[in-house]
């Protein structure tokens, strides 16, 4: 397998992942526009438990878009940081609908630690891959030059 084959093989999953990410971001943008008092990227607040059912019942968005948007929203580091013990959860009207428990806050801290760990591992892997690519390209240039 050549370097070109390897790049083509690894590009396919990346395209699919980017397509899903784009669809998720589009759904998130839509839900932010429809419910600005609830979904706000600059003022992220904990959501009511069961808000997905409320969104589905409201019928402003398709179920798949709701799921995409919620998944993107509640898995963001900003959302995890908002889950502080005792913080108010909000419903679709932006009103208080419960509070964040100690165990939920602790879980959010763990999720943030895991996300940071994954990000660091990805950065290390990218640096290692970039180094391998540079070495491979230099070797290929040397081989081509001496033919």
PEGIKA-V485792 format. One record per helix or strand of 3 or more residues. SS is the DSSP state (A for helix, B for strand). FROM is the first residue (numbers start at 0). TO is the last residue. Records with the same first field share a line. If there is no record, write none. Layout:
SS->FROM-TO + FROM-TO
//
This chain:
A->2-33 + 50-57 + 62-73 + 76-81 + 101-144
B->87-89 + 95-98
//
